Amino acid sequence: MSDQSVHSEDSAPKPRILLVDDEAPITTALIRELRSEPFELTAVNDAQEALRTASSQEFDLIISDNLMPGMTGLEFFSNLKVLHPRTRRILLTGQTDMGQAVQAFNDGYIHRFVGKPWQRDELLAIILQELKLFREQKEEVEVRGRLESKVRQRVAQLQEVFVELKQAKTQVALYEDNTSAKRVHLSPRMRKLSVLVVDEHDGVREILLNTLRKTGMQQVAGVSSGEHALKYLQSAPPVDIILSEWKMAEIDGLTLFKAVRAGNTLSANATFILVTTRENRAAVELAIQSGINGYLIKPFHLKALLDQMEGQLPKGEIENLEERIRELRSLFYVVVNADLDSRSNLQNLLTASGVQNMAVAATGNKAVRLLEEKMPDVLIYDCNIREPNWREIRDSLQAAHSPSEMPAMVITSVTPMPKEFEEINSAGISTFLPGQIHRRKLFQIVIQALTDIGK
């Protein structure tokens, strides 16, 4: 086995060619015929050694014999294709294995094959053609890489602009709420809650703090990062609600949530609501699966936030829930849900709580017929129903009935999409029940819905 290299004195990078043949005279002959060309040549007389050489460095072109002990040239090229798929591969072959060479070419293991003995001019022409193809493909990859890099940079810039726009819209929405002549009336329990606002965006954080204080909530504090939030919670009195932006440097909102839950502070069990500009389904599902109590997408109005906070009050805050559930048994419920499992779950929860007056629909059209026959006290409508959707149902009921005749409306969705959160929040609906539905949560939302319509 021998390993010999011939290097050009020119400092410019030259095409790198690896020559592989178990017979040293063959590689020596190849070097002799190619050394006058502007190539950097490396010769190896063992296929396994050639594979180790090719594993540690990339060549533009490799020329290899086929019939070699230990590993054939085709086996060598099969391994090489995985390591360096762009490297051009030429097989030297005799008449006895020409059929194998044709098959290897058809299977893509080699790019060209040259019979022995070769003609120098013919071999050189093939080498130059293959090097030209390698160079063109390499330039294409580099150009594509530069274009993709520019696209990624542009997308990142647009995402930053998008986030800033969402932040600005949030400030405008909260400013409108803050300056509105309509006064927000909070329950005594809500006014006593202590809230920590965590947001790197100074404008959003400050107007949110001012808006909450204007509602009568006095125990409101704000910090500008997840790190500051953890330090605050170490020394502060217990916090009831943590309202945190998701996207923050160093410690983001989801990481902060996990750190709070795993910590030993007095606020370890605080209600945690994520406030974010993220609108993809994966983000919503990740937040829900992680155990986040609430989720708001910017921009949002004060009412959507207060509804989230009130709906997530700590255990024990909603008084006499079981007594209220007993009072609700006599009401007439209509459940509309296209998903069989979700529909059955709602039926079972209502039946197990003693509800006997109930109608169920799997489509919006059947729901319309049920509503025409008898107006329910409570309408539980899946937001995935499209014909008609929940908004059309609500609008048609409002047009045909007085407020006292309207049913209390609860909107459900097992796998809520970000767009649904935004639509429902913008419509002022506070009785949205996303994710898996449990008995206590269901009736808490029903009670809220009945309270909203004054029943």
KOLLUM-656300 format. One record per residue (C-alpha): residue in three letters; x, y, z. Coordinates in Angstrom, 3 decimals, m for minus. Each point is the difference from the previous one (the first is absolute). Example, Ala and Ser with C-alpha at 12.3 -4.5 7.8 and 13.67 -1.06 7.14 Angstrom:
! KOLLUM-656300
 rest        X        Y        Z
  Ala   12.300   m4.500    7.800
  Ser    1.370    3.440   m0.660
This chain:
! KOLLUM-656300
 rest        X        Y        Z
  Met    0.000    0.000    0.000
  Ser    1.290    3.470   m0.783
  Asp   m1.321    3.524    0.499
  Gln    1.433    2.707   m2.217
  Ser   m1.082    3.556   m0.737
  Val    0.922    2.523   m2.679
  His   m0.756    3.658    0.799
  Ser    0.114    3.034   m2.270
  Glu    2.203    2.906    1.037
  Asp   m2.801    2.412   m0.907
  Ser   m1.700    1.398    3.114
  Ala   m3.443   m0.011   m1.640
  Pro   m2.178   m2.967    1.033
  Lys    0.210   m2.790   m2.544
  Pro   m2.423   m2.857   m0.633
  Arg    0.789   m2.848    2.408
  Ile    0.057   m3.488   m1.534
  Leu    0.418   m3.313    1.830
  Leu    1.402   m2.947   m1.993
  Val   m0.743   m3.503    1.347
  Asp    1.465   m3.263   m1.345
  Asp    1.583   m2.961    1.778
  Glu    2.694   m0.104   m2.712
  Ala    2.567    2.755    0.626
  Pro    1.094    0.131   m3.679
  Ile   m3.546    0.996   m0.948
  Thr   m0.156    2.957    2.414
  Thr    3.543    0.970   m0.991
  Ala   m1.027   m0.016   m3.664
  Leu   m3.043    2.150    0.757
  Ile    2.136    2.519    1.908
  Arg    2.517    0.111   m2.849
  Glu   m2.705    0.776   m2.548
  Leu   m1.852    2.577    2.158
  Arg    2.812    1.770    1.861
  Ser    0.377    2.673   m2.708
  Glu   m3.634    1.011    0.574
  Pro   m1.031    2.498    2.746
  Phe   m1.158   m2.745    2.375
  Glu    0.861   m0.993    3.554
  Leu    0.456   m3.769   m0.199
  Thr   m0.069   m2.557    2.824
  Ala    0.628   m3.698   m0.670
  Val   m0.989   m2.901    2.282
  Asn    0.577   m3.724   m0.717
  Asp   m2.619   m1.449    2.360
  Ala   m3.789    0.521   m0.155
  Gln   m0.500   m0.019    3.767
  Glu    2.821    2.519    0.462
  Ala   m1.586    2.099   m2.755
  Leu   m3.308   m0.034    1.874
  Arg    1.736    1.228    3.172
  Thr    1.717    2.732   m2.026
  Ala   m3.281    1.070   m1.601
  Ser   m1.701   m0.033    3.418
  Ser    2.357    2.668    1.351
  Gln    0.062    2.314   m3.034
  Glu   m2.104    0.777   m3.046
  Phe    1.188   m0.506   m3.576
  Asp   m1.434    1.503   m3.158
  Leu    0.480   m3.253   m1.929
  Ile    0.992   m3.597    0.791
  Ile    1.244   m2.506   m2.578
  Ser    0.009   m3.604    1.199
  Asp    0.649   m3.464   m1.355
  Asn   m2.737   m2.550    0.644
  Leu    1.644   m3.391    0.589
  Met    2.039    0.487    3.196
  Pro    0.549   m2.322    2.989
  Gly   m2.010    0.655    3.185
  Met   m2.370    2.516   m1.523
  Thr   m0.992    0.479   m3.637
  Gly   m0.121    3.393   m1.627
  Leu   m3.799   m0.171   m0.173
  Glu   m0.220   m0.744    3.728
  Phe    2.384    2.894    0.619
  Phe   m2.147    2.360   m2.096
  Ser   m3.177   m1.216    1.715
  Asn    1.447    1.113    3.363
  Leu    1.410    3.184   m1.504
  Lys   m3.384    1.055   m1.366
  Val   m1.322    0.161    3.558
  Leu    3.027    1.953    1.293
  His    0.360    2.480   m2.878
  Pro   m2.936   m0.231   m2.417
  Arg    1.238    2.944   m2.115
  Thr    3.472   m1.481   m0.701
  Arg    0.220   m1.183   m3.628
  Arg    0.787   m3.722   m0.376
  Ile    1.779   m1.689   m2.963
  Leu    0.484   m3.788   m0.118
  Leu    2.920   m1.617   m1.836
  Thr   m1.227   m3.320   m1.333
  Gly    1.034   m2.887   m2.180
  Gln   m2.109   m1.867   m2.505
  Thr   m0.784   m2.774    2.498
  Asp   m1.882    2.302    2.379
  Met   m1.501    2.409   m2.553
  Gly   m3.508   m1.240    0.830
  Gln    0.479    0.924    3.657
  Ala    1.206    3.442   m1.045
  Val   m3.103    0.622   m2.116
  Gln   m2.264   m1.111    2.864
  Ala    1.876    2.222    2.492
  Phe   m0.400    2.967   m2.350
  Asn   m3.739   m0.661   m0.329
  Asp   m0.298   m0.284    3.818
  Gly    1.822    3.308    0.523
  Tyr    3.069   m1.362    1.829
  Ile    2.335    1.329   m2.701
  His   m0.210    2.912   m2.407
  Arg    2.272   m1.406   m2.759
  Phe    1.963   m3.147   m0.771
  Val    3.161   m0.288   m2.095
  Gly    1.317   m3.261   m1.443
  Lys    3.547   m1.219    0.398
  Pro    2.308    0.796   m1.628
  Trp   m1.050    3.635   m0.243
  Gln    0.924    2.659   m2.529
  Arg    1.537    3.060    1.683
  Asp   m1.894    2.588   m2.054
  Glu   m3.308   m1.819    0.510
  Leu    0.615   m0.416    3.748
  Leu    1.055    3.641    0.410
  Ala   m3.098    1.218   m1.866
  Ile   m2.236   m2.086    2.315
  Ile    1.823    1.288    3.097
  Leu   m0.414    3.627   m1.108
  Gln   m3.694   m0.540   m0.685
  Glu   m0.570   m1.563    3.432
  Leu    1.983    2.745    1.767
  Lys   m2.090    2.603   m1.811
  Leu   m3.180   m1.711    1.207
  Phe    1.359   m0.148    3.560
  Arg    0.875    3.709   m0.086
  Glu   m3.404    0.977   m1.415
  Gln   m1.874   m2.067    2.587
  Lys    2.149    1.415    2.807
  Glu   m0.639    3.563   m1.214
  Glu   m3.719   m0.766   m0.247
  Val   m0.048   m1.281    3.590
  Glu    1.922    3.077    1.184
  Val   m2.327    2.372   m1.865
  Arg   m3.046   m1.814    1.363
  Gly    1.511    0.153    3.481
  Arg    0.548    3.741   m0.288
  Leu   m3.546    0.515   m1.281
  Glu   m1.445   m2.130    2.794
  Ser    2.045    1.978    2.522
  Lys   m1.368    3.262   m1.394
  Val   m3.536   m1.396    0.092
  Arg    0.452   m1.089    3.637
  Gln    1.338    3.437    0.887
  Arg   m2.920    1.672   m1.748
  Val   m2.525   m2.303    1.681
  Ala    1.594    0.769    3.378
  Gln   m0.233    3.738   m0.736
  Leu   m3.661   m0.329   m1.002
  Gln   m0.716   m2.026    3.125
  Glu    1.538    2.763    2.115
  Val   m2.163    2.576   m1.777
  Phe   m3.042   m2.243    0.482
  Val    0.711   m0.322    3.723
  Glu    0.483    3.751    0.358
  Leu   m3.299    0.559   m1.793
  Lys   m1.749   m2.392    2.384
  Gln    1.581    1.779    2.980
  Ala   m1.140    3.370   m1.330
  Lys   m3.547   m1.282   m0.586
  Thr   m0.045   m1.355    3.559
  Gln    0.992    3.413    1.341
  Val   m2.731    1.661   m2.069
  Ala   m2.643   m2.501    1.160
  Leu    0.929    0.423    3.675
  Tyr    0.237    3.775   m0.379
  Glu   m3.544    0.030   m1.384
  Asp   m1.145   m2.089    2.964
  Asn    1.881    2.264    2.397
  Thr   m1.574    3.173   m1.346
  Ser   m3.465   m1.448   m0.536
  Ala   m2.823    1.676    1.868
  Lys   m1.444   m3.435    0.757
  Arg    1.154   m0.979    3.463
  Val    1.022   m3.584    0.682
  His   m1.606   m1.443    3.122
  Leu    2.015   m2.757    1.622
  Ser   m1.155   m2.338    2.723
  Pro    1.625    0.433    3.439
  Arg    1.907   m3.231   m0.579
  Met    1.468    1.290   m3.258
  Arg    1.071    3.315    1.555
  Lys    1.867   m1.879    2.743
  Leu    2.067   m2.055   m2.437
  Ser    3.735    0.682   m0.237
  Val    1.367   m0.017   m3.559
  Leu    3.546   m0.085   m1.392
  Val    0.392    1.202   m3.607
  Val    3.126   m1.289   m1.801
  Asp    0.710    1.629   m3.378
  Glu    3.174    1.304   m1.641
  His   m2.013    2.509   m2.028
  Asp   m0.039    3.085    2.221
  Gly   m2.990    1.628   m1.700
  Val   m2.275   m3.045    0.295
  Arg    1.075   m0.738    3.566
  Glu   m0.570    3.555    1.268
  Ile   m3.393    0.550   m1.621
  Leu   m1.117   m3.454    1.163
  Leu    1.002    0.837    3.585
  Asn   m1.776    3.367   m0.167
  Thr   m3.133   m1.547   m1.502
  Leu   m0.209   m2.711    2.665
  Arg    0.494    2.532    2.784
  Lys   m2.759    2.157   m1.426
  Thr   m2.434   m2.912    0.387
  Gly    0.658    0.047    3.750
  Met    2.689   m2.679    0.187
  Gln    2.666    1.489    2.294
  Gln    2.327   m2.966    0.438
  Val    1.522    0.219   m3.483
  Ala    3.729   m0.101   m0.755
  Gly    2.062   m0.271   m3.173
  Val    3.453   m1.236   m1.005
  Ser    1.824    0.052   m3.338
  Ser    1.375   m3.564   m0.246
  Gly   m0.410   m3.583    1.135
  Glu    3.178    0.309    2.076
  His   m1.363    3.035    1.848
  Ala   m3.282   m1.839    0.529
  Leu    1.743   m2.905    1.759
  Lys    1.945    2.405    2.228
  Tyr   m3.208    1.911    0.801
  Leu   m1.870   m3.174    0.946
  Gln    2.790   m1.072    2.372
  Ser   m0.603    2.955    2.308
  Ala   m3.510    1.236   m0.822
  Pro   m3.265   m0.958    1.764
  Pro   m2.051   m2.711   m1.736
  Val   m1.155    0.892   m3.512
  Asp   m3.404   m1.245   m1.147
  Ile    0.455    0.514   m3.746
  Ile    3.116    0.195   m2.183
  Leu   m0.624    1.597   m3.366
  Ser    3.049   m0.673   m2.170
  Glu    1.067    0.658   m3.579
  Trp    1.233   m3.194   m1.672
  Lys    2.833    1.333   m2.201
  Met    2.708    1.424    2.270
  Ala    3.803   m0.190   m0.026
  Glu    1.804   m2.464    2.276
  Ile   m3.073   m1.244    1.897
  Asp   m3.137   m0.125   m2.160
  Gly   m3.551   m0.225    1.312
  Leu   m0.317   m3.783   m0.232
  Thr    3.360   m0.516    1.721
  Leu   m1.050    2.481    2.666
  Phe   m3.234   m1.957    0.548
  Lys    1.924   m3.251    0.515
  Ala    2.468    1.703    2.361
  Val   m2.849    1.494    2.063
  Arg   m1.753   m3.361    0.286
  Ala    3.242   m1.755    0.959
  Gly    1.090    2.691    2.476
  Asn   m0.569    0.285    3.724
  Thr   m1.432    3.533    0.054
  Leu   m3.399    0.920    1.443
  Ser   m1.199    0.567   m3.571
  Ala    0.806   m3.487   m1.315
  Asn   m3.702   m0.731   m0.604
  Ala   m0.926    3.421   m1.378
  Thr   m2.327    0.116   m2.996
  Phe    2.255    0.420   m3.047
  Ile   m1.301    1.705   m3.155
  Leu    2.186    0.261   m3.118
  Val   m0.386    3.142   m2.083
  Thr    1.649   m0.256   m3.397
  Thr    0.104    0.950   m3.660
  Arg    0.415   m3.648   m1.055
  Glu   m2.855   m1.176   m2.207
  Asn    0.912   m3.518   m1.115
  Arg   m1.880   m3.068    1.109
  Ala    3.142   m1.701    1.313
  Ala    0.537    2.868    2.453
  Val   m3.569   m0.224    1.304
  Glu    0.204   m3.770    0.440
  Leu    3.412    0.265    1.683
  Ala   m1.330    2.545    2.487
  Ile   m3.084   m2.080    0.823
  Gln    1.953   m3.251    0.310
  Ser    2.521    1.690    2.306
  Gly   m2.785    0.809    2.465
  Ile   m0.287    3.751   m0.577
  Asn   m3.196    1.300    1.634
  Gly   m0.831    2.566   m2.663
  Tyr    1.126    1.260   m3.409
  Leu   m0.546    3.412   m1.627
  Ile    1.155    1.061   m3.453
  Lys    0.991    3.624   m0.538
  Pro   m1.679    2.323   m0.744
  Phe   m2.755   m0.404    2.613
  His   m2.437    2.179    1.905
  Leu   m0.278    0.314    3.772
  Lys   m3.246   m1.990    0.166
  Ala    1.641   m3.080   m1.567
  Leu    2.770    0.172    2.593
  Leu   m2.360    0.497    2.959
  Asp   m2.165   m2.896   m1.194
  Gln    3.074   m2.238   m0.118
  Met    1.044    1.107    3.475
  Glu   m3.429   m0.472    1.523
  Gly   m0.443   m3.373   m1.710
  Gln    3.289   m1.178    1.498
  Leu   m0.539    1.071    3.598
  Pro    1.808   m2.267    2.502
  Lys   m1.873   m2.959    1.411
  Gly   m2.528    0.918    2.635
  Glu   m0.751    3.424   m1.451
  Ile   m3.240   m1.035   m1.712
  Glu   m2.280   m0.500    2.952
  Asn   m2.576   m2.737    0.334
  Leu    0.615   m1.363   m3.495
  Glu   m1.655   m3.328    0.690
  Glu   m3.068    1.780    1.356
  Arg   m0.158    2.116   m3.143
  Ile    0.324   m3.140   m2.148
  Arg   m3.027   m1.498    1.765
  Glu   m1.936    3.161   m0.843
  Leu    0.943   m0.368   m3.656
  Arg   m1.308   m3.541   m0.393
  Ser   m3.476    1.145   m1.006
  Leu    1.214    2.154   m2.912
  Phe   m0.378   m1.053   m3.639
  Tyr    3.362   m0.579   m1.721
  Val    0.769   m0.357   m3.704
  Val    3.387   m1.517   m0.845
  Val    1.301    0.467   m3.553
  Asn    3.253   m1.774   m0.883
  Ala    1.140   m1.832   m3.130
  Asp    2.561   m2.130    1.853
  Leu   m1.556   m3.174    1.432
  Asp    2.407   m0.296    2.938
  Ser   m0.409    3.653    0.995
  Arg   m3.791   m0.211   m0.376
  Ser   m0.159   m3.151    2.124
  Asn    2.266    1.547    2.642
  Leu   m2.275    3.054    0.336
  Gln   m3.112   m2.199    0.178
  Asn    1.579   m2.153    2.706
  Leu    1.118    3.021    2.044
  Leu   m3.481    1.532   m0.102
  Thr   m1.769   m3.303    0.691
  Ala    2.334   m0.834    2.897
  Ser   m0.838    3.399    1.523
  Gly   m3.724   m0.756   m0.075
  Val   m0.978    1.871   m3.194
  Gln   m2.979   m1.726   m1.647
  Asn   m1.305    2.631   m2.393
  Met    2.512   m0.134   m2.847
  Ala    0.152   m0.160   m3.818
  Val    3.035   m0.897   m2.088
  Ala    0.977    0.855   m3.581
  Ala    2.956   m1.057   m2.140
  Thr   m0.539    2.659   m2.708
  Gly   m0.841    3.666   m0.143
  Asn   m3.157   m0.634   m2.066
  Lys   m1.389   m2.378    2.621
  Ala    0.857    2.567    2.675
  Val   m2.056    2.622   m1.869
  Arg   m3.012   m2.348   m0.049
  Leu    0.346   m0.664    3.738
  Leu    0.167    3.731    0.745
  Glu   m3.121    0.584   m2.093
  Glu   m1.874   m2.646    1.961
  Lys    0.996    1.226    3.471
  Met    2.383    2.692    1.212
  Pro    2.533   m1.466    2.485
  Asp    1.247    1.643    3.152
  Val    3.580   m0.994   m0.852
  Leu    1.429   m0.512   m3.487
  Ile    3.396   m1.818   m0.101
  Tyr    1.299    0.493   m3.545
  Asp    3.213   m1.359   m1.561
  Cys    1.909    2.713   m1.878
  Asn    1.051   m2.586   m2.637
  Ile   m3.613   m0.173   m1.232
  Arg   m0.126    2.039   m3.210
  Glu   m3.559   m0.155   m1.379
  Pro   m1.007    2.145    1.779
  Asn    2.913    1.007    2.238
  Trp   m0.380    1.280    3.564
  Arg    0.088    3.663   m1.061
  Glu   m2.849   m0.491   m2.494
  Ile   m2.039   m1.865    2.605
  Arg    0.542    2.766    2.575
  Asp   m0.859    2.787   m2.472
  Ser   m3.182   m1.728   m1.201
  Leu   m1.156   m0.593    3.583
  Gln    0.680    3.617    0.962
  Ala   m1.971    1.196   m3.028
  Ala   m3.011   m2.207    0.774
  His   m0.161    0.137    3.808
  Ser    0.189    2.470    2.835
  Pro    2.995   m0.176    2.384
  Ser   m2.132   m1.709    2.665
  Glu   m0.892   m2.785   m2.462
  Met    3.588   m0.620   m1.114
  Pro    1.730   m3.207    1.126
  Ala    3.249    0.124    1.911
  Met    2.627   m0.896   m2.615
  Val    3.144   m2.065    0.667
  Ile    2.526   m0.470   m2.832
  Thr    2.168   m3.162    0.021
  Ser    2.980   m1.298   m1.984
  Val    2.060   m3.096    0.796
  Thr    2.961    1.149   m2.150
  Pro   m0.320    3.783   m0.146
  Met    1.781    1.863   m2.800
  Pro    1.633    3.409    0.607
  Lys   m2.500    1.592   m2.405
  Glu   m2.857   m1.301    2.150
  Phe    1.475    1.609    3.132
  Glu    0.293    3.286   m1.853
  Glu   m3.516   m0.113   m1.504
  Ile   m1.651   m0.907    3.291
  Asn    1.976    2.596    1.972
  Ser   m0.799    2.728   m2.558
  Ala   m3.714   m0.904    0.164
  Gly    0.013    0.578    3.749
  Ile   m0.846   m3.633    0.794
  Ser    1.231   m0.827    3.505
  Thr   m1.498   m3.476    0.156
  Phe    2.483   m1.862   m2.198
  Leu    0.928   m3.477    1.207
  Pro    3.103   m1.254   m1.896
  Gly    1.694   m3.357    0.373
  Gln   m1.166   m3.026    1.974
  Ile   m3.243    0.758    1.879
  His   m0.388   m0.927    3.675
  Arg   m3.154    0.157    2.113
  Arg    0.938    2.866    2.366
  Lys    1.380    2.142   m2.819
  Leu   m3.066   m0.635   m2.141
  Phe   m2.405    1.210    2.669
  Gln    2.207    2.935    0.955
  Ile   m0.264    1.187   m3.612
  Val   m3.750   m0.717   m0.086
  Ile   m0.488    2.080    3.172
  Gln    2.042    2.801   m1.558
  Ala   m2.061   m0.165   m3.194
  Leu   m3.256    0.175    1.960
  Thr    1.364    2.921    2.022
  Asp    0.993    1.867   m3.188
  Ile   m3.589   m0.100   m1.338
  Gly   m1.495    0.778    3.407
  Lys   m1.783   m3.327    0.621
